[in-house]
């Protein structure tokens, strides 16, 4: 049985991937599995999306360049 997530107001694809799957690199898998909702950039509350299966051992330990904070 697939795992699901019900959105909260303000959720975005990358934030769901990070919170539920452990890394924003899984955003494309999440979007491909839920193509009926691709018109959403910022979700309203109450939409149930399917979470892809991910191999937790292969999650990168570094953030992509646009997520890194320099300073």
Secondary structure, DSSP 8 states (H G I E B T S, - for coil): --EEEE--TT-BHHHHIIIIIS-GGGHHHHHHHTGGGTT-SB--TT-EEEE----GGG--SS--GGG----
